[in-house]
């Protein structure tokens, strides 16, 4: 199954789903090393998702 299908099968949300998937992958590679706890890691994911979706 395509990773984008995990987020949404609705084509109208495909752009947002793609942006969120991209942001999560990006954060996964950089934030793990600097996240001191789960709250910091979650905040980094949310920040990156917001930046991608609102671009």
ABEGO torsion letter per residue (X at the ends): XBAAAAABABAAAAAAAAAAAAAAAAAAAAAAAABABAAAAAAAAAAAAAAAAAX
